[in-house]
Amino acid sequence: QVQLVESGGGLVQPGGSLRLSCAASGFTFSRYAMSWYRRVPGKERESVATITAAGGSTNVADSVKGRFTISRDNAKNTVYLRMNNLSPEDTAVYYCKAPIGGWGQGTQVTVSS
């Protein structure tokens, strides 16, 4: 059974940084690309970043390009999202996702002064 547990969210001031983590279990993590999404209440879930199975290639949304970096550690079955220079528009619940299985509970990121 696929399980995804996100952590690392919190309250941060504009311009600050956070690193989100997603611990995966229940599948062969190293065989799958992984993605981060975010959702603001009342809006569609938005794809933020994707990383290939081996970690050799990444793709990030234009809205976060240059500020967010996705990475992974296949030995730890964990994918990360480093977020720099955060703005209030980045406030959302952040989720990681594998191509198989469902969604985790997400982690709340709030950017506010």
C-alpha positions in Angstrom: 0.0 0.0 0.0 1.4 3.3 -1.1 2.0 5.7 1.8 3.3 9.3 1.5 3.9 11.4 4.6 4.8 15.0 4.0 6.4 17.2 6.6 8.4 20.4 7.0 5.6 23.0 6.5 4.9 25.9 8.8 4.6 29.6 9.1 7.4 31.7 7.5 7.9 35.3 6.7 8.0 36.6 3.2 11.5 36.1 1.8 12.1 33.1 4.0 12.8 29.5 3.2 11.5 26.0 4.0 12.4 22.5 3.1 9.6 20.0 2.7 10.1 16.3 3.0 8.0 13.4 1.8 8.7 9.9 3.2 7.4 7.2 0.8 6.7 3.5 1.5 4.7 0.6 0.1 6.3 0.7 -3.4 9.7 0.6 -5.0 10.5 4.3 -4.7 13.6 4.3 -6.9 11.6 3.2 -9.9 9.2 6.1 -10.0 9.3 9.8 -10.8 7.9 11.9 -8.0 6.1 15.2 -7.9 5.1 18.0 -5.6 1.7 19.7 -5.9 0.1 22.4 -3.9 -3.5 23.5 -3.4 -5.1 26.7 -2.2 -8.6 26.4 -0.9 -11.1 27.0 -3.7 -8.6 26.4 -6.4 -7.4 23.4 -8.4 -4.4 21.5 -7.2 -1.3 22.8 -9.0 1.8 20.9 -10.1 4.9 22.5 -8.6 7.8 20.2 -9.5 8.7 16.8 -10.8 11.9 14.7 -10.6 12.7 11.6 -12.5 13.2 8.2 -10.9 17.0 8.4 -10.7 17.0 12.1 -9.9 18.8 13.1 -13.1 16.2 15.5 -14.4 13.8 17.9 -12.8 11.0 20.2 -14.0 9.5 23.1 -12.0 6.5 25.3 -12.7 7.1 28.7 -14.1 5.6 30.3 -11.0 8.3 28.9 -8.8 11.2 28.6 -11.2 14.5 29.9 -9.7 13.0 29.7 -6.1 12.0 26.0 -5.6 14.2 23.0 -6.1 13.1 19.3 -6.0 15.5 16.6 -5.0 15.4 13.0 -3.8 17.3 10.5 -1.8 16.5 7.0 -3.1 18.4 5.4 -0.2 16.0 7.1 2.2 12.8 6.8 0.1 12.4 10.5 0.5 11.7 13.4 -1.9 12.4 17.0 -0.9 11.2 20.5 -2.0 13.5 23.3 -1.1 11.6 26.6 -1.2 13.5 29.9 -1.1 12.3 33.5 -1.3 8.8 32.6 -0.3 5.9 34.9 -0.9 2.3 35.0 0.4 1.2 33.6 -3.0 3.0 30.4 -2.1 0.7 29.8 0.8 -1.0 26.4 0.2 -1.1 22.8 1.3 1.8 21.0 -0.3 1.5 17.3 -1.3 3.9 14.8 -2.8 2.7 12.3 -5.3 3.9 9.1 -7.0 2.4 7.9 -10.3 0.7 5.1 -8.4 -1.4 5.3 -5.2 -3.2 8.1 -3.6 -2.4 11.4 -1.9 -0.9 11.9 1.5 -2.3 14.3 4.1 -0.1 17.2 2.9 1.8 19.8 4.8 0.6 23.4 5.3 2.9 26.3 4.3 1.8 29.7 5.3 3.8 32.8 4.2 2.9 35.8 6.2 4.4 38.7 8.1 
